[in-house]
Amino acid sequence: MNDDAGGAPASGPSRAGGPSRVGAAVRAGSGRTYTGCNIENATLGLTICAERVAIFKAMSEGERDFDAIAVVTDVDRLTPPCGACRQIIWEFCGDIPVLLTNLEGKVEKETSAGLLPRQFDSSFL
């Protein structure tokens, strides 16, 4: 995965009543890249974000090691993962680079640890 995350959100459904589309791509340790888009509905409570779609797709294919994730939006303001996605990224990917980008080519680099301070994981169970 390079800093150019491509046009990942272009084919994904947009938020019910909302203005933006979100796409994500997670690169597994195997070198394969798995993509996802936000899938939202009118209740919003049953929505699943692009980041979780990509990670769960990779995991369903047997991947357990991840190198990086990119989040792409079709709006000007770069959009970080929501709280639930931050937890999923931390728990299943560890401290990996998180690239935030949009279709205009803006890019910010974060880490999952930076986005989720004082991480909760299985060591607390």
Residue frames relative to the residue before (quaternion, step in Angstrom):
aa qw qx qy qz dx dy dz
M 1.0000 0.0000 0.0000 0.0000 0.00 0.00 0.00
N 0.1553 -0.7790 0.5997 0.0973 3.53 -0.73 0.98
D 0.7239 -0.4409 0.2950 0.4411 3.58 -1.27 0.00
D 0.6435 0.4722 -0.3255 0.5070 3.59 1.21 -0.30
A 0.1800 -0.8314 0.5203 0.0752 3.55 -0.16 1.29
G 0.5063 -0.6795 0.4120 0.3350 3.57 1.23 0.07
G 0.6418 -0.5320 0.3964 0.3846 3.54 -1.27 -0.31
A 0.0077 0.8777 -0.4791 0.0002 3.57 1.00 0.80
P 0.7464 0.4261 -0.2913 0.4201 3.66 0.75 -0.77
A 0.4408 0.7522 -0.4342 0.2265 3.57 1.19 -0.31
S 0.7730 0.3470 -0.2034 0.4906 3.60 0.97 -0.71
G 0.5561 0.6317 -0.3893 0.3744 3.60 1.23 -0.09
P 0.5595 -0.6004 0.4428 0.3611 3.56 -1.17 0.48
S 0.4096 -0.7007 0.5199 0.2663 3.56 -1.08 0.63
R 0.6688 -0.4986 0.3764 0.4031 3.53 -1.29 0.39
A 0.5405 -0.6135 0.4652 0.3392 3.55 -1.01 0.82
G 0.8379 0.0585 -0.0801 0.5367 3.57 -0.48 1.18
G 0.6475 0.5410 -0.3137 0.4356 3.60 1.24 -0.05
P 0.5666 -0.6676 0.3928 0.2809 3.54 -1.22 0.46
S 0.7944 0.3702 -0.1752 0.4485 3.63 1.03 -0.48
R 0.2976 -0.6936 0.6252 0.1989 3.47 -1.39 0.38
V 0.1388 -0.7769 0.6097 0.0737 3.55 -1.14 0.64
G 0.0466 -0.7671 0.6395 0.0202 3.52 -1.08 0.83
A 0.0958 -0.7800 0.6147 0.0673 3.55 -1.21 0.45
A 0.0799 -0.7548 0.6479 0.0643 3.51 -1.28 0.51
V 0.1020 -0.7804 0.6155 0.0416 3.56 -0.84 1.00
R 0.2450 -0.7618 0.5832 0.1396 3.56 -0.93 0.94
A 0.3009 -0.7638 0.5525 0.1440 3.52 -0.77 1.13
G 0.6586 -0.5162 0.3833 0.3911 3.53 -1.27 0.39
S 0.5993 0.5721 -0.3448 0.4411 3.57 1.22 -0.49
G 0.5516 -0.6042 0.3965 0.4164 3.57 1.27 -0.35
R 0.5708 0.5873 -0.3871 0.4236 3.59 1.23 -0.26
T 0.2452 -0.7467 0.6011 0.1451 3.55 -1.16 0.67
Y 0.1452 -0.7793 0.6079 0.0455 3.55 -0.96 0.98
T 0.2055 -0.8023 0.5538 0.0857 3.55 -0.85 0.98
G 0.0343 -0.7785 0.6260 0.0313 3.51 -1.32 0.37
C 0.1791 -0.7524 0.6183 0.1396 3.55 -1.27 0.32
N 0.5756 -0.5591 0.4458 0.3967 3.55 -1.22 0.36
I 0.1058 -0.7673 0.6315 0.0362 3.54 -1.00 0.91
E 0.0453 0.8368 -0.5353 0.1057 3.51 -0.23 1.30
N 0.1458 -0.7746 0.6086 0.0916 3.52 -1.26 0.46
A 0.7516 -0.4340 0.2602 0.4230 3.55 -1.28 0.18
T 0.6719 0.5008 -0.3190 0.4427 3.63 1.03 -0.60
L 0.2932 -0.7806 0.4780 0.2761 3.58 1.28 -0.49
G 0.6235 0.5568 -0.3434 0.4282 3.63 1.04 -0.62
L 0.7121 0.4205 -0.2490 0.5040 3.57 1.17 -0.49
T 0.3764 0.7419 -0.4608 0.3092 3.55 1.33 0.25
I 0.0857 -0.7460 0.6524 0.1022 3.55 -1.23 0.50
C 0.4146 -0.7395 0.4878 0.2082 3.53 -0.84 1.07
A 0.6784 -0.5184 0.3585 0.3777 3.53 -1.28 0.52
E 0.6329 0.5513 -0.3364 0.4269 3.58 0.98 -0.83
R 0.6880 0.4675 -0.2816 0.4783 3.57 0.91 -0.92
V 0.5997 0.5461 -0.3665 0.4559 3.61 1.02 -0.70
A 0.6843 0.4905 -0.2922 0.4535 3.60 0.82 -0.98
I 0.6826 0.4802 -0.2931 0.4664 3.60 0.87 -0.94
F 0.6851 0.4770 -0.2966 0.4639 3.59 0.86 -0.90
K 0.5981 0.5430 -0.3590 0.4674 3.59 1.09 -0.65
A 0.6645 0.4980 -0.2997 0.4697 3.58 0.91 -0.93
M 0.6724 0.4950 -0.3028 0.4595 3.57 0.91 -0.88
S 0.6437 0.5231 -0.3281 0.4522 3.58 1.03 -0.73
E 0.6705 0.4569 -0.2801 0.5130 3.58 1.30 -0.38
G 0.6573 -0.5597 0.2891 0.4136 3.59 1.29 0.24
E 0.4821 0.6665 -0.4472 0.3513 3.61 1.22 -0.01
R 0.0315 -0.8017 0.5968 0.0105 3.56 -1.09 0.77
D 0.7038 0.3807 -0.2341 0.5522 3.57 1.31 -0.12
F 0.0371 -0.8244 0.5639 -0.0332 3.59 -0.75 1.07
D 0.3415 -0.7731 0.5143 0.1455 3.55 -1.08 0.89
A 0.7953 -0.1172 0.1394 0.5783 3.60 0.99 -0.79
I 0.1260 -0.7579 0.6310 0.1073 3.54 -1.32 0.35
A 0.1626 -0.7627 0.6194 0.0904 3.56 -1.13 0.75
V 0.1495 -0.7601 0.6280 0.0745 3.54 -1.09 0.81
V 0.0777 -0.8149 0.5741 -0.0188 3.57 -0.63 1.17
T 0.0511 -0.7891 0.6117 0.0218 3.57 -0.95 0.91
D 0.4255 -0.6957 0.5158 0.2627 3.54 -1.26 0.35
V 0.5698 0.5455 -0.3965 0.4697 3.58 1.18 0.61
D 0.6523 -0.5488 0.3595 0.3796 3.57 -1.23 0.45
R 0.7097 0.4387 -0.2554 0.4885 3.60 0.90 -0.94
L 0.4107 -0.7090 0.5128 0.2564 3.60 -0.72 1.04
T 0.2450 -0.8059 0.5345 0.0700 3.52 -0.88 1.05
P 0.2713 -0.7679 0.5556 0.1675 3.60 -0.62 1.08
P 0.6437 -0.5070 0.3848 0.4250 3.60 -1.22 0.28
C 0.5220 -0.6119 0.4904 0.3355 3.57 -1.18 0.61
G 0.7267 -0.4419 0.3014 0.4309 3.58 -1.26 0.15
A 0.6555 0.5065 -0.3182 0.4610 3.59 0.92 -0.87
C 0.6669 0.4915 -0.2996 0.4733 3.59 0.98 -0.83
R 0.6057 0.5465 -0.3572 0.4548 3.59 1.03 -0.71
Q 0.6548 0.5057 -0.3067 0.4706 3.57 0.98 -0.85
I 0.6625 0.4976 -0.3049 0.4696 3.60 0.91 -0.89
I 0.6342 0.5184 -0.3336 0.4666 3.59 0.94 -0.85
W 0.6763 0.4892 -0.3033 0.4597 3.59 0.84 -0.94
E 0.7161 0.4856 -0.2704 0.4222 3.56 0.73 -1.06
F 0.7927 0.3232 -0.1651 0.4898 3.60 0.90 -0.86
C 0.7632 0.3515 -0.1922 0.5069 3.61 1.17 -0.46
G 0.3792 -0.7162 0.5003 0.3049 3.58 1.14 -0.49
D 0.7194 -0.4082 0.3205 0.4617 3.54 -1.24 -0.47
I 0.1376 0.7969 -0.5640 0.1671 3.55 -0.03 1.36
P 0.5957 -0.5340 0.4381 0.4100 3.59 -1.24 0.28
V 0.1277 -0.7527 0.6430 0.0604 3.54 -1.12 0.82
L 0.1390 -0.7971 0.5857 0.0474 3.56 -0.56 1.20
L 0.1471 -0.7604 0.6287 0.0704 3.55 -0.81 1.05
T 0.1231 0.8036 -0.5697 0.1203 3.58 -0.74 0.99
N 0.1985 -0.7526 0.6080 0.1566 3.54 -1.33 0.15
L 0.7073 -0.4854 0.3174 0.4042 3.55 -1.29 0.09
E 0.6137 0.5314 -0.3519 0.4660 3.60 1.27 -0.23
G 0.5852 -0.6226 0.3523 0.3818 3.59 1.28 -0.08
K 0.4009 0.6754 -0.5102 0.3504 3.60 1.21 0.23
V 0.0063 -0.7962 0.6046 -0.0215 3.58 -1.02 0.82
E 0.0118 -0.7448 0.6669 0.0184 3.55 -1.10 0.82
K 0.2474 -0.7557 0.5894 0.1424 3.55 -1.06 0.80
E 0.0234 -0.7637 0.6445 -0.0299 3.52 -0.97 1.01
T 0.2959 -0.6800 0.6032 0.2936 3.54 -1.31 -0.28
S 0.5974 -0.5673 0.4042 0.3974 3.56 -1.14 0.46
A 0.6220 0.5280 -0.3479 0.4618 3.63 1.06 -0.64
G 0.6506 0.5168 -0.3127 0.4602 3.59 1.05 -0.72
L 0.6852 0.4734 -0.2741 0.4810 3.57 1.11 -0.69
L 0.7844 0.2098 -0.1065 0.5739 3.60 1.19 -0.50
P 0.0938 -0.8153 0.5698 0.0420 3.60 0.18 1.22
R 0.8253 0.1623 -0.1582 0.5172 3.58 -1.20 0.63
Q 0.0210 -0.8649 0.5002 -0.0357 3.53 0.83 1.13
F 0.2580 -0.7161 0.6290 0.1581 3.54 -1.19 0.74
D 0.1271 0.7844 -0.5987 0.1005 3.55 -0.87 0.97
S 0.7829 -0.3687 0.2270 0.4467 3.57 -1.30 -0.09
S 0.5403 0.6230 -0.4144 0.3850 3.63 1.16 -0.32
F 0.6565 0.5011 -0.3116 0.4699 3.61 1.23 -0.32
L 0.6107 0.5760 -0.3484 0.4170 3.59 1.25 -0.17
